[in-house]
Amino acid sequence: MRYYFTEDVEYDEKARNKFLNEKYLPYLRDIKEGIEGLAEFTEVALERLFNEVVERHQTKLRHVAQPVRVALTGSTASPGIFEVIEIIGKDRTLRRLQRAIEVAGSKNKE
């Protein structure tokens, strides 16, 4: 629950390696861009955004939600992702997603 109160999160190494990489980078970028453009920052609007990303990439919700969960909490386990995002808030969510995108993108350069 520390991720609700701290500015930054520490990534579980296994979760970071599995979900913050090139494979999931497009999902992280699309979610970040979508949140930036949300007129309403609500659980309903977030769920709609995630479903749009799932449909666009023809994937499953878990493939989008898990890398976002790791980006926001540092772990693969948390309460529902939409609730977590709503509680953390838009600004902190965007900062954490940006950091995760940078981490995922840097794996390409290693």
C-alpha positions, 0 to 999 in steps of 0.5 A, spaced: 500 500 500 506 504 500 505 506 493 498 510 495 503 515 499 510 515 496 511 519 490 515 514 486 515 506 487 520 501 487 519 496 482 520 488 484 525 486 479 521 480 476 515 484 475 520 489 472 523 484 467 517 481 465 512 487 464 517 493 463 520 492 456 519 492 449 513 488 448 509 492 453 511 499 451 506 500 446 500 499 451 504 503 456 504 509 451 497 508 449 495 508 456 499 514 458 496 518 452 489 516 453 489 518 460 492 525 458 486 526 454 481 524 458 476 529 460 473 525 466 478 522 470 473 516 473 473 509 474 468 508 468 472 513 463 479 509 465 475 502 464 473 505 457 480 507 455 483 500 457 478 497 453 480 501 447 487 500 447 485 492 448 481 492 442 486 497 438 492 492 439 487 486 439 490 483 446 487 481 452 486 486 458 491 483 463 496 484 457 495 492 458 493 492 465 499 488 468 504 493 465 500 499 468 500 495 475 507 494 475 508 502 473 504 504 478 505 500 484 512 496 482 508 489 483 504 485 479 499 484 485 494 490 487 487 492 488 483 493 481 487 497 476 482 502 475 481 504 483 489 504 484 489 509 478 483 513 481 486 513 488 493 515 485 491 521 481 492 523 474 498 527 475 502 521 479 499 516 474 502 520 468 509 521 472 509 513 474 507 511 467 513 516 464 518 513 468 516 506 466 516 508 459 523 510 460 525 504 463 521 499 458 525 503 452 532 503 455 531 495 455 532 496 448 539 499 448 542 494 453 
